[in-house]
Amino acid sequence: MSGIKVGVIGGSGLYEMDGLSNVGSERVVTPYGDPSDEFVTGTLAGVPMVFLPRHGRGHRFTPSEINYRANIYGLKSLGVTHIISVSACGSLKEEIEPGQIVLITQFFDRTKNRAATFFGDGVVAHVPFADPICGDLRKILLDTAADLGVPHHDGGTYVCMEGPAFSTRAESHFYRQVGAEVIGMTNLTEAKLAREAALSYATLALATDYDCWRSEDANVDISEILKVMGANIANAKKIIAAAVPKITADTGAWIPESLKFAVVTAKESIPDKRKRDLDLVWRDYFTP
């Protein structure tokens, strides 16, 4: 377990897990601006942990306003090696009931107004992203959910929409036609940046409601979502607490390979400032 540090990105309350010791907080400065909030640090079952509310305490940032680059960079700078994302989502399948958890395997990108790469501004890189979720970390979470008897679904596609408005009914039906399981507004962007930063990333997608395709229901109601979310968060905490001690250095060990051959810009053409900005991201895998 040496060298393992687990980051958890989610909403308020996830840093209040039973058994968390040595609790502290750290503010991180990044080349990409300020993260969503201070990072809460601690230890759980002997494993160092870092928690971050992606929308900030008090839920201050819309999905498009979240500084995803600063959040992932900040976790990397604190030594995080594996990220568990906990995220509310809408169900696109009858069998995925509100209150259940989906261990997703894929994303479908419908975002348009957010920075989703550390590269650009003089540096071009293309990381492989065919399998956006770390299968090793996902399997640990999946097996743990099964062991605990938490209602869950194995696999599925997460549609990541821009938001902050929910889907139209036409959009919701379209996503069902392409075979997606859940819809949310945040996780794809995190997953892209985690891959560039050579971090293992997996999602606990918490179904809080049926998306608006289900015409017999009322439109998506945020008050109802919040009621279900409380129970979902309790189950997510149980899974995380039991799963974290199972994570090893071999969990997602293949992911750093993604960065080895990703940079295509000639080394002599990379601006010095960009070398400094990206040093934390690529230092172990690429020498400019």
ChimeraX commands (.cxc) that place a marker at each C-alpha (Angstrom):
marker #1 position 0.00,0.00,0.00 radius 0.5
marker #1 position 3.08,2.22,0.09 radius 0.5
marker #1 position 2.74,5.36,-2.01 radius 0.5
marker #1 position -1.04,5.08,-2.36 radius 0.5
marker #1 position -3.11,8.19,-1.71 radius 0.5
marker #1 position -6.79,8.23,-2.61 radius 0.5
marker #1 position -8.64,11.33,-3.70 radius 0.5
marker #1 position -12.42,11.58,-3.47 radius 0.5
marker #1 position -14.32,14.18,-5.48 radius 0.5
marker #1 position -17.92,14.71,-4.56 radius 0.5
marker #1 position -20.42,16.84,-2.74 radius 0.5
marker #1 position -20.61,18.12,0.81 radius 0.5
marker #1 position -20.33,15.54,3.57 radius 0.5
marker #1 position -17.91,13.09,2.01 radius 0.5
marker #1 position -15.06,14.33,4.22 radius 0.5
marker #1 position -17.12,13.48,7.30 radius 0.5
marker #1 position -16.69,9.74,6.94 radius 0.5
marker #1 position -16.60,7.60,10.05 radius 0.5
marker #1 position -13.07,6.46,10.81 radius 0.5
marker #1 position -11.29,9.39,9.14 radius 0.5
marker #1 position -8.41,10.49,11.36 radius 0.5
marker #1 position -5.72,13.19,11.30 radius 0.5
marker #1 position -8.17,15.52,9.59 radius 0.5
marker #1 position -6.74,18.74,8.18 radius 0.5
marker #1 position -7.12,21.08,5.22 radius 0.5
marker #1 position -4.82,22.44,2.54 radius 0.5
marker #1 position -5.20,25.27,0.07 radius 0.5
marker #1 position -3.38,24.69,-3.21 radius 0.5
marker #1 position -2.19,27.23,-5.77 radius 0.5
marker #1 position -2.10,25.96,-9.36 radius 0.5
marker #1 position -1.04,27.37,-12.76 radius 0.5
marker #1 position -4.67,26.98,-13.79 radius 0.5
marker #1 position -6.25,29.07,-11.05 radius 0.5
marker #1 position -8.05,28.16,-7.84 radius 0.5
marker #1 position -9.58,24.75,-7.16 radius 0.5
marker #1 position -13.21,24.55,-6.09 radius 0.5
marker #1 position -12.31,24.74,-2.40 radius 0.5
marker #1 position -9.72,23.75,0.19 radius 0.5
marker #1 position -8.74,20.09,0.11 radius 0.5
marker #1 position -9.65,18.11,3.22 radius 0.5
marker #1 position -6.95,15.60,4.17 radius 0.5
marker #1 position -6.97,12.65,6.52 radius 0.5
marker #1 position -6.28,8.95,6.95 radius 0.5
marker #1 position -8.75,6.10,6.59 radius 0.5
marker #1 position -7.77,2.55,7.56 radius 0.5
marker #1 position -4.14,3.60,7.28 radius 0.5
marker #1 position -4.55,5.03,3.77 radius 0.5
marker #1 position -3.93,8.77,3.19 radius 0.5
marker #1 position -7.04,10.46,1.76 radius 0.5
marker #1 position -7.86,13.80,0.12 radius 0.5
marker #1 position -11.43,15.05,-0.28 radius 0.5
marker #1 position -12.72,17.87,-2.51 radius 0.5
marker #1 position -16.30,19.14,-2.98 radius 0.5
marker #1 position -16.33,19.74,-6.75 radius 0.5
marker #1 position -18.94,22.51,-6.57 radius 0.5
marker #1 position -17.31,24.15,-3.52 radius 0.5
marker #1 position -18.80,24.21,-0.05 radius 0.5
marker #1 position -22.32,25.54,-0.27 radius 0.5
marker #1 position -22.53,24.33,-3.91 radius 0.5
marker #1 position -21.35,27.62,-5.44 radius 0.5
marker #1 position -20.20,26.58,-8.94 radius 0.5
marker #1 position -22.28,25.35,-11.86 radius 0.5
marker #1 position -20.86,22.36,-13.78 radius 0.5
marker #1 position -19.51,24.74,-16.43 radius 0.5
marker #1 position -17.91,27.03,-13.83 radius 0.5
marker #1 position -15.96,24.30,-12.02 radius 0.5
marker #1 position -12.21,24.71,-12.50 radius 0.5
marker #1 position -11.60,21.06,-13.37 radius 0.5
marker #1 position -7.95,21.62,-14.29 radius 0.5
marker #1 position -7.16,23.23,-10.95 radius 0.5
marker #1 position -9.03,20.46,-9.09 radius 0.5
marker #1 position -7.14,17.60,-10.75 radius 0.5
marker #1 position -3.82,19.47,-10.66 radius 0.5
marker #1 position -4.36,20.15,-6.96 radius 0.5
marker #1 position -5.03,16.48,-6.21 radius 0.5
marker #1 position -1.92,15.48,-8.17 radius 0.5
marker #1 position 0.18,18.07,-6.29 radius 0.5
marker #1 position -0.96,16.57,-2.97 radius 0.5
marker #1 position 0.30,13.16,-4.02 radius 0.5
marker #1 position -3.02,11.56,-4.98 radius 0.5
marker #1 position -2.60,8.41,-7.08 radius 0.5
marker #1 position -6.22,7.22,-7.40 radius 0.5
marker #1 position -9.46,9.21,-7.67 radius 0.5
marker #1 position -12.92,8.01,-6.75 radius 0.5
marker #1 position -15.56,10.33,-8.14 radius 0.5
marker #1 position -18.96,10.38,-6.44 radius 0.5
marker #1 position -21.60,12.02,-8.58 radius 0.5
marker #1 position -25.38,12.37,-8.76 radius 0.5
marker #1 position -26.92,11.42,-12.08 radius 0.5
marker #1 position -30.24,10.79,-13.78 radius 0.5
marker #1 position -31.30,7.30,-14.85 radius 0.5
marker #1 position -31.94,6.56,-18.53 radius 0.5
marker #1 position -33.03,2.97,-17.92 radius 0.5
marker #1 position -36.14,1.67,-16.16 radius 0.5
marker #1 position -34.10,-0.93,-14.30 radius 0.5
marker #1 position -31.74,1.68,-12.81 radius 0.5
marker #1 position -33.87,2.93,-9.97 radius 0.5
marker #1 position -33.31,6.11,-7.93 radius 0.5
marker #1 position -31.13,5.22,-4.96 radius 0.5
marker #1 position -29.03,2.70,-6.89 radius 0.5
marker #1 position -25.39,3.06,-7.91 radius 0.5
marker #1 position -23.92,2.47,-11.38 radius 0.5
marker #1 position -20.26,1.47,-11.81 radius 0.5
marker #1 position -19.91,3.03,-15.26 radius 0.5
marker #1 position -17.40,2.00,-17.92 radius 0.5
marker #1 position -17.86,4.64,-20.65 radius 0.5
marker #1 position -18.70,8.29,-21.35 radius 0.5
marker #1 position -20.56,10.11,-24.12 radius 0.5
marker #1 position -19.46,13.75,-24.41 radius 0.5
marker #1 position -22.07,16.49,-24.80 radius 0.5
marker #1 position -20.07,19.30,-23.18 radius 0.5
marker #1 position -18.98,22.46,-25.01 radius 0.5
marker #1 position -17.99,25.29,-22.64 radius 0.5
marker #1 position -15.17,23.95,-20.48 radius 0.5
marker #1 position -11.40,23.47,-20.47 radius 0.5
marker #1 position -10.79,19.72,-20.55 radius 0.5
marker #1 position -7.04,19.43,-21.12 radius 0.5
marker #1 position -3.81,20.56,-19.50 radius 0.5
marker #1 position -2.29,20.90,-22.96 radius 0.5
marker #1 position -2.59,23.61,-25.60 radius 0.5
marker #1 position -0.90,27.03,-25.54 radius 0.5
marker #1 position 2.20,25.72,-27.28 radius 0.5
marker #1 position 2.00,22.02,-26.37 radius 0.5
marker #1 position 0.01,19.37,-28.24 radius 0.5
marker #1 position -0.65,15.96,-26.70 radius 0.5
marker #1 position -3.15,13.21,-27.45 radius 0.5
marker #1 position -3.67,10.63,-24.70 radius 0.5
marker #1 position -5.46,7.33,-25.42 radius 0.5
marker #1 position -8.96,7.47,-23.95 radius 0.5
marker #1 position -10.81,4.50,-25.41 radius 0.5
marker #1 position -11.33,3.12,-21.91 radius 0.5
marker #1 position -11.84,6.26,-19.80 radius 0.5
marker #1 position -12.42,4.48,-16.48 radius 0.5
marker #1 position -9.64,2.61,-14.68 radius 0.5
marker #1 position -10.89,-0.97,-14.86 radius 0.5
marker #1 position -8.82,-2.05,-11.86 radius 0.5
marker #1 position -10.21,0.61,-9.55 radius 0.5
marker #1 position -13.74,0.12,-10.87 radius 0.5
marker #1 position -13.53,-3.62,-10.15 radius 0.5
marker #1 position -12.57,-2.94,-6.53 radius 0.5
marker #1 position -15.55,-0.61,-6.12 radius 0.5
marker #1 position -17.87,-3.05,-7.90 radius 0.5
marker #1 position -16.83,-6.03,-5.78 radius 0.5
marker #1 position -17.11,-3.95,-2.62 radius 0.5
marker #1 position -20.64,-2.81,-3.48 radius 0.5
marker #1 position -21.60,-6.45,-4.05 radius 0.5
marker #1 position -20.02,-7.56,-0.77 radius 0.5
marker #1 position -21.91,-4.86,1.13 radius 0.5
marker #1 position -25.22,-5.62,-0.55 radius 0.5
marker #1 position -25.56,-2.09,-1.94 radius 0.5
marker #1 position -27.98,-2.02,-4.92 radius 0.5
marker #1 position -25.80,-1.42,-7.98 radius 0.5
marker #1 position -25.34,-2.02,-11.70 radius 0.5
marker #1 position -22.19,-3.35,-13.36 radius 0.5
marker #1 position -21.15,-1.17,-16.29 radius 0.5
marker #1 position -22.80,1.46,-18.43 radius 0.5
marker #1 position -22.35,4.72,-20.30 radius 0.5
marker #1 position -22.55,8.12,-18.62 radius 0.5
marker #1 position -23.74,10.97,-20.86 radius 0.5
marker #1 position -21.94,14.13,-19.75 radius 0.5
marker #1 position -24.05,17.13,-20.72 radius 0.5
marker #1 position -23.14,20.79,-20.29 radius 0.5
marker #1 position -25.96,21.90,-17.98 radius 0.5
marker #1 position -26.92,23.57,-15.75 radius 0.5
marker #1 position -30.44,22.99,-17.14 radius 0.5
marker #1 position -31.57,19.39,-17.26 radius 0.5
marker #1 position -32.32,17.61,-20.56 radius 0.5
marker #1 position -35.20,18.30,-22.88 radius 0.5
marker #1 position -37.47,15.31,-23.35 radius 0.5
marker #1 position -36.22,14.91,-26.94 radius 0.5
marker #1 position -32.60,14.80,-25.74 radius 0.5
marker #1 position -33.45,12.30,-23.04 radius 0.5
marker #1 position -35.10,9.96,-25.56 radius 0.5
marker #1 position -32.10,10.32,-27.89 radius 0.5
marker #1 position -29.66,9.29,-25.16 radius 0.5
marker #1 position -31.80,6.23,-24.46 radius 0.5
marker #1 position -31.74,5.32,-28.14 radius 0.5
marker #1 position -27.94,5.32,-28.22 radius 0.5
marker #1 position -27.92,2.96,-25.25 radius 0.5
marker #1 position -26.67,5.18,-22.43 radius 0.5
marker #1 position -27.46,4.30,-18.82 radius 0.5
marker #1 position -27.13,7.56,-16.84 radius 0.5
marker #1 position -26.73,11.28,-17.44 radius 0.5
marker #1 position -24.72,13.83,-15.45 radius 0.5
marker #1 position -22.77,17.06,-15.89 radius 0.5
marker #1 position -19.25,16.64,-14.49 radius 0.5
marker #1 position -17.41,13.33,-14.61 radius 0.5
marker #1 position -16.15,13.15,-18.18 radius 0.5
marker #1 position -14.11,16.33,-17.80 radius 0.5
marker #1 position -12.52,15.02,-14.60 radius 0.5
marker #1 position -11.74,11.68,-16.25 radius 0.5
marker #1 position -10.00,13.33,-19.22 radius 0.5
marker #1 position -7.77,15.43,-16.98 radius 0.5
marker #1 position -7.07,12.51,-14.63 radius 0.5
marker #1 position -5.85,10.47,-17.60 radius 0.5
marker #1 position -3.53,13.30,-18.71 radius 0.5
marker #1 position -2.23,13.51,-15.15 radius 0.5
marker #1 position -1.64,9.72,-15.08 radius 0.5
marker #1 position -4.15,9.17,-12.27 radius 0.5
marker #1 position -6.42,6.16,-11.87 radius 0.5
marker #1 position -10.05,7.34,-12.01 radius 0.5
marker #1 position -13.38,5.59,-11.42 radius 0.5
marker #1 position -16.93,6.76,-10.80 radius 0.5
marker #1 position -19.66,5.90,-8.34 radius 0.5
marker #1 position -22.65,7.23,-10.31 radius 0.5
marker #1 position -25.52,7.75,-7.88 radius 0.5
marker #1 position -28.91,7.56,-9.57 radius 0.5
marker #1 position -31.09,10.18,-7.88 radius 0.5
marker #1 position -34.03,10.28,-10.32 radius 0.5
marker #1 position -35.30,9.18,-13.70 radius 0.5
marker #1 position -34.37,11.64,-16.44 radius 0.5
marker #1 position -37.35,13.28,-18.16 radius 0.5
marker #1 position -37.81,10.51,-20.79 radius 0.5
marker #1 position -40.13,8.84,-18.30 radius 0.5
marker #1 position -43.29,10.74,-19.20 radius 0.5
marker #1 position -45.38,9.23,-16.39 radius 0.5
marker #1 position -43.16,11.10,-13.90 radius 0.5
marker #1 position -43.11,14.81,-13.24 radius 0.5
marker #1 position -40.18,16.78,-14.62 radius 0.5
marker #1 position -36.90,16.40,-12.75 radius 0.5
marker #1 position -37.40,17.96,-9.31 radius 0.5
marker #1 position -34.30,19.11,-7.42 radius 0.5
marker #1 position -36.03,18.73,-4.03 radius 0.5
marker #1 position -36.73,15.05,-4.72 radius 0.5
marker #1 position -33.17,14.55,-5.97 radius 0.5
marker #1 position -31.78,15.89,-2.69 radius 0.5
marker #1 position -33.88,13.43,-0.66 radius 0.5
marker #1 position -32.54,10.44,-2.58 radius 0.5
marker #1 position -29.04,11.88,-2.55 radius 0.5
marker #1 position -28.78,11.56,1.22 radius 0.5
marker #1 position -29.28,7.80,1.10 radius 0.5
marker #1 position -26.96,7.51,-1.91 radius 0.5
marker #1 position -24.17,9.36,-0.14 radius 0.5
marker #1 position -24.45,7.03,2.87 radius 0.5
marker #1 position -23.99,4.01,0.58 radius 0.5
marker #1 position -21.11,5.69,-1.26 radius 0.5
marker #1 position -19.34,6.29,2.05 radius 0.5
marker #1 position -19.70,2.62,2.96 radius 0.5
marker #1 position -18.25,1.52,-0.36 radius 0.5
marker #1 position -15.32,3.94,-0.16 radius 0.5
marker #1 position -14.47,3.00,3.42 radius 0.5
marker #1 position -14.39,-0.71,2.55 radius 0.5
marker #1 position -12.72,-0.32,-0.85 radius 0.5
marker #1 position -9.83,2.00,-0.02 radius 0.5
marker #1 position -7.72,-0.60,1.87 radius 0.5
marker #1 position -7.91,-2.89,-1.19 radius 0.5
marker #1 position -6.18,-0.40,-3.52 radius 0.5
marker #1 position -2.56,-1.27,-4.27 radius 0.5
marker #1 position 0.27,0.05,-6.41 radius 0.5
marker #1 position -0.84,-2.38,-9.12 radius 0.5
marker #1 position -4.30,-0.80,-9.30 radius 0.5
marker #1 position -4.27,1.14,-12.57 radius 0.5
marker #1 position -0.54,0.64,-13.05 radius 0.5
marker #1 position -1.03,0.77,-16.83 radius 0.5
marker #1 position -2.37,4.34,-16.86 radius 0.5
marker #1 position 0.99,6.22,-16.79 radius 0.5
marker #1 position 1.81,4.53,-20.12 radius 0.5
marker #1 position -0.86,6.76,-21.67 radius 0.5
marker #1 position 1.36,9.81,-21.31 radius 0.5
marker #1 position 4.64,8.32,-22.52 radius 0.5
marker #1 position 4.03,8.88,-26.22 radius 0.5
marker #1 position 1.22,11.44,-26.08 radius 0.5
marker #1 position 3.23,14.66,-26.56 radius 0.5
marker #1 position 3.75,15.39,-30.26 radius 0.5
marker #1 position 5.20,18.91,-30.03 radius 0.5
marker #1 position 8.93,19.11,-30.70 radius 0.5
marker #1 position 10.68,19.52,-27.36 radius 0.5
marker #1 position 12.64,22.57,-28.52 radius 0.5
marker #1 position 9.36,24.27,-29.47 radius 0.5
marker #1 position 7.70,24.01,-26.05 radius 0.5
marker #1 position 7.59,27.42,-24.29 radius 0.5
marker #1 position 9.46,27.54,-20.99 radius 0.5
marker #1 position 6.36,28.64,-19.09 radius 0.5
marker #1 position 4.42,25.64,-20.37 radius 0.5
marker #1 position 7.28,23.36,-19.32 radius 0.5
marker #1 position 6.98,24.74,-15.80 radius 0.5
marker #1 position 3.17,24.52,-15.78 radius 0.5
marker #1 position 3.22,20.91,-16.95 radius 0.5
marker #1 position 6.15,19.68,-14.90 radius 0.5
marker #1 position 3.92,18.15,-12.22 radius 0.5
marker #1 position 1.74,16.45,-14.84 radius 0.5
marker #1 position 4.45,14.83,-16.94 radius 0.5
marker #1 position 7.69,14.81,-14.93 radius 0.5
marker #1 position 7.71,11.05,-14.33 radius 0.5
marker #1 position 6.86,10.13,-17.91 radius 0.5
marker #1 position 8.18,12.82,-20.25 radius 0.5
marker #1 position 11.28,15.04,-20.25 radius 0.5
marker #1 position 10.88,18.19,-22.37 radius 0.5
marker link #1:1,2 radius 0.2
marker link #1:2,3 radius 0.2
marker link #1:3,4 radius 0.2
marker link #1:4,5 radius 0.2
marker link #1:5,6 radius 0.2
marker link #1:6,7 radius 0.2
marker link #1:7,8 radius 0.2
marker link #1:8,9 radius 0.2
marker link #1:9,10 radius 0.2
marker link #1:10,11 radius 0.2
marker link #1:11,12 radius 0.2
marker link #1:12,13 radius 0.2
marker link #1:13,14 radius 0.2
marker link #1:14,15 radius 0.2
marker link #1:15,16 radius 0.2
marker link #1:16,17 radius 0.2
marker link #1:17,18 radius 0.2
marker link #1:18,19 radius 0.2
marker link #1:19,20 radius 0.2
marker link #1:20,21 radius 0.2
marker link #1:21,22 radius 0.2
marker link #1:22,23 radius 0.2
marker link #1:23,24 radius 0.2
marker link #1:24,25 radius 0.2
marker link #1:25,26 radius 0.2
marker link #1:26,27 radius 0.2
marker link #1:27,28 radius 0.2
marker link #1:28,29 radius 0.2
marker link #1:29,30 radius 0.2
marker link #1:30,31 radius 0.2
marker link #1:31,32 radius 0.2
marker link #1:32,33 radius 0.2
marker link #1:33,34 radius 0.2
marker link #1:34,35 radius 0.2
marker link #1:35,36 radius 0.2
marker link #1:36,37 radius 0.2
marker link #1:37,38 radius 0.2
marker link #1:38,39 radius 0.2
marker link #1:39,40 radius 0.2
marker link #1:40,41 radius 0.2
marker link #1:41,42 radius 0.2
marker link #1:42,43 radius 0.2
marker link #1:43,44 radius 0.2
marker link #1:44,45 radius 0.2
marker link #1:45,46 radius 0.2
marker link #1:46,47 radius 0.2
marker link #1:47,48 radius 0.2
marker link #1:48,49 radius 0.2
marker link #1:49,50 radius 0.2
marker link #1:50,51 radius 0.2
marker link #1:51,52 radius 0.2
marker link #1:52,53 radius 0.2
marker link #1:53,54 radius 0.2
marker link #1:54,55 radius 0.2
marker link #1:55,56 radius 0.2
marker link #1:56,57 radius 0.2
marker link #1:57,58 radius 0.2
marker link #1:58,59 radius 0.2
marker link #1:59,60 radius 0.2
marker link #1:60,61 radius 0.2
marker link #1:61,62 radius 0.2
marker link #1:62,63 radius 0.2
marker link #1:63,64 radius 0.2
marker link #1:64,65 radius 0.2
marker link #1:65,66 radius 0.2
marker link #1:66,67 radius 0.2
marker link #1:67,68 radius 0.2
marker link #1:68,69 radius 0.2
marker link #1:69,70 radius 0.2
marker link #1:70,71 radius 0.2
marker link #1:71,72 radius 0.2
marker link #1:72,73 radius 0.2
marker link #1:73,74 radius 0.2
marker link #1:74,75 radius 0.2
marker link #1:75,76 radius 0.2
marker link #1:76,77 radius 0.2
marker link #1:77,78 radius 0.2
marker link #1:78,79 radius 0.2
marker link #1:79,80 radius 0.2
marker link #1:80,81 radius 0.2
marker link #1:81,82 radius 0.2
marker link #1:82,83 radius 0.2
marker link #1:83,84 radius 0.2
marker link #1:84,85 radius 0.2
marker link #1:85,86 radius 0.2
marker link #1:86,87 radius 0.2
marker link #1:87,88 radius 0.2
marker link #1:88,89 radius 0.2
marker link #1:89,90 radius 0.2
marker link #1:90,91 radius 0.2
marker link #1:91,92 radius 0.2
marker link #1:92,93 radius 0.2
marker link #1:93,94 radius 0.2
marker link #1:94,95 radius 0.2
marker link #1:95,96 radius 0.2
marker link #1:96,97 radius 0.2
marker link #1:97,98 radius 0.2
marker link #1:98,99 radius 0.2
marker link #1:99,100 radius 0.2
marker link #1:100,101 radius 0.2
marker link #1:101,102 radius 0.2
marker link #1:102,103 radius 0.2
marker link #1:103,104 radius 0.2
marker link #1:104,105 radius 0.2
marker link #1:105,106 radius 0.2
marker link #1:106,107 radius 0.2
marker link #1:107,108 radius 0.2
marker link #1:108,109 radius 0.2
marker link #1:109,110 radius 0.2
marker link #1:110,111 radius 0.2
marker link #1:111,112 radius 0.2
marker link #1:112,113 radius 0.2
marker link #1:113,114 radius 0.2
marker link #1:114,115 radius 0.2
marker link #1:115,116 radius 0.2
marker link #1:116,117 radius 0.2
marker link #1:117,118 radius 0.2
marker link #1:118,119 radius 0.2
marker link #1:119,120 radius 0.2
marker link #1:120,121 radius 0.2
marker link #1:121,122 radius 0.2
marker link #1:122,123 radius 0.2
marker link #1:123,124 radius 0.2
marker link #1:124,125 radius 0.2
marker link #1:125,126 radius 0.2
marker link #1:126,127 radius 0.2
marker link #1:127,128 radius 0.2
marker link #1:128,129 radius 0.2
marker link #1:129,130 radius 0.2
marker link #1:130,131 radius 0.2
marker link #1:131,132 radius 0.2
marker link #1:132,133 radius 0.2
marker link #1:133,134 radius 0.2
marker link #1:134,135 radius 0.2
marker link #1:135,136 radius 0.2
marker link #1:136,137 radius 0.2
marker link #1:137,138 radius 0.2
marker link #1:138,139 radius 0.2
marker link #1:139,140 radius 0.2
marker link #1:140,141 radius 0.2
marker link #1:141,142 radius 0.2
marker link #1:142,143 radius 0.2
marker link #1:143,144 radius 0.2
marker link #1:144,145 radius 0.2
marker link #1:145,146 radius 0.2
marker link #1:146,147 radius 0.2
marker link #1:147,148 radius 0.2
marker link #1:148,149 radius 0.2
marker link #1:149,150 radius 0.2
marker link #1:150,151 radius 0.2
marker link #1:151,152 radius 0.2
marker link #1:152,153 radius 0.2
marker link #1:153,154 radius 0.2
marker link #1:154,155 radius 0.2
marker link #1:155,156 radius 0.2
marker link #1:156,157 radius 0.2
marker link #1:157,158 radius 0.2
marker link #1:158,159 radius 0.2
marker link #1:159,160 radius 0.2
marker link #1:160,161 radius 0.2
marker link #1:161,162 radius 0.2
marker link #1:162,163 radius 0.2
marker link #1:163,164 radius 0.2
marker link #1:164,165 radius 0.2
marker link #1:165,166 radius 0.2
marker link #1:166,167 radius 0.2
marker link #1:167,168 radius 0.2
marker link #1:168,169 radius 0.2
marker link #1:169,170 radius 0.2
marker link #1:170,171 radius 0.2
marker link #1:171,172 radius 0.2
marker link #1:172,173 radius 0.2
marker link #1:173,174 radius 0.2
marker link #1:174,175 radius 0.2
marker link #1:175,176 radius 0.2
marker link #1:176,177 radius 0.2
marker link #1:177,178 radius 0.2
marker link #1:178,179 radius 0.2
marker link #1:179,180 radius 0.2
marker link #1:180,181 radius 0.2
marker link #1:181,182 radius 0.2
marker link #1:182,183 radius 0.2
marker link #1:183,184 radius 0.2
marker link #1:184,185 radius 0.2
marker link #1:185,186 radius 0.2
marker link #1:186,187 radius 0.2
marker link #1:187,188 radius 0.2
marker link #1:188,189 radius 0.2
marker link #1:189,190 radius 0.2
marker link #1:190,191 radius 0.2
marker link #1:191,192 radius 0.2
marker link #1:192,193 radius 0.2
marker link #1:193,194 radius 0.2
marker link #1:194,195 radius 0.2
marker link #1:195,196 radius 0.2
marker link #1:196,197 radius 0.2
marker link #1:197,198 radius 0.2
marker link #1:198,199 radius 0.2
marker link #1:199,200 radius 0.2
marker link #1:200,201 radius 0.2
marker link #1:201,202 radius 0.2
marker link #1:202,203 radius 0.2
marker link #1:203,204 radius 0.2
marker link #1:204,205 radius 0.2
marker link #1:205,206 radius 0.2
marker link #1:206,207 radius 0.2
marker link #1:207,208 radius 0.2
marker link #1:208,209 radius 0.2
marker link #1:209,210 radius 0.2
marker link #1:210,211 radius 0.2
marker link #1:211,212 radius 0.2
marker link #1:212,213 radius 0.2
marker link #1:213,214 radius 0.2
marker link #1:214,215 radius 0.2
marker link #1:215,216 radius 0.2
marker link #1:216,217 radius 0.2
marker link #1:217,218 radius 0.2
marker link #1:218,219 radius 0.2
marker link #1:219,220 radius 0.2
marker link #1:220,221 radius 0.2
marker link #1:221,222 radius 0.2
marker link #1:222,223 radius 0.2
marker link #1:223,224 radius 0.2
marker link #1:224,225 radius 0.2
marker link #1:225,226 radius 0.2
marker link #1:226,227 radius 0.2
marker link #1:227,228 radius 0.2
marker link #1:228,229 radius 0.2
marker link #1:229,230 radius 0.2
marker link #1:230,231 radius 0.2
marker link #1:231,232 radius 0.2
marker link #1:232,233 radius 0.2
marker link #1:233,234 radius 0.2
marker link #1:234,235 radius 0.2
marker link #1:235,236 radius 0.2
marker link #1:236,237 radius 0.2
marker link #1:237,238 radius 0.2
marker link #1:238,239 radius 0.2
marker link #1:239,240 radius 0.2
marker link #1:240,241 radius 0.2
marker link #1:241,242 radius 0.2
marker link #1:242,243 radius 0.2
marker link #1:243,244 radius 0.2
marker link #1:244,245 radius 0.2
marker link #1:245,246 radius 0.2
marker link #1:246,247 radius 0.2
marker link #1:247,248 radius 0.2
marker link #1:248,249 radius 0.2
marker link #1:249,250 radius 0.2
marker link #1:250,251 radius 0.2
marker link #1:251,252 radius 0.2
marker link #1:252,253 radius 0.2
marker link #1:253,254 radius 0.2
marker link #1:254,255 radius 0.2
marker link #1:255,256 radius 0.2
marker link #1:256,257 radius 0.2
marker link #1:257,258 radius 0.2
marker link #1:258,259 radius 0.2
marker link #1:259,260 radius 0.2
marker link #1:260,261 radius 0.2
marker link #1:261,262 radius 0.2
marker link #1:262,263 radius 0.2
marker link #1:263,264 radius 0.2
marker link #1:264,265 radius 0.2
marker link #1:265,266 radius 0.2
marker link #1:266,267 radius 0.2
marker link #1:267,268 radius 0.2
marker link #1:268,269 radius 0.2
marker link #1:269,270 radius 0.2
marker link #1:270,271 radius 0.2
marker link #1:271,272 radius 0.2
marker link #1:272,273 radius 0.2
marker link #1:273,274 radius 0.2
marker link #1:274,275 radius 0.2
marker link #1:275,276 radius 0.2
marker link #1:276,277 radius 0.2
marker link #1:277,278 radius 0.2
marker link #1:278,279 radius 0.2
marker link #1:279,280 radius 0.2
marker link #1:280,281 radius 0.2
marker link #1:281,282 radius 0.2
marker link #1:282,283 radius 0.2
marker link #1:283,284 radius 0.2
marker link #1:284,285 radius 0.2
marker link #1:285,286 radius 0.2
marker link #1:286,287 radius 0.2
marker link #1:287,288 radius 0.2
view
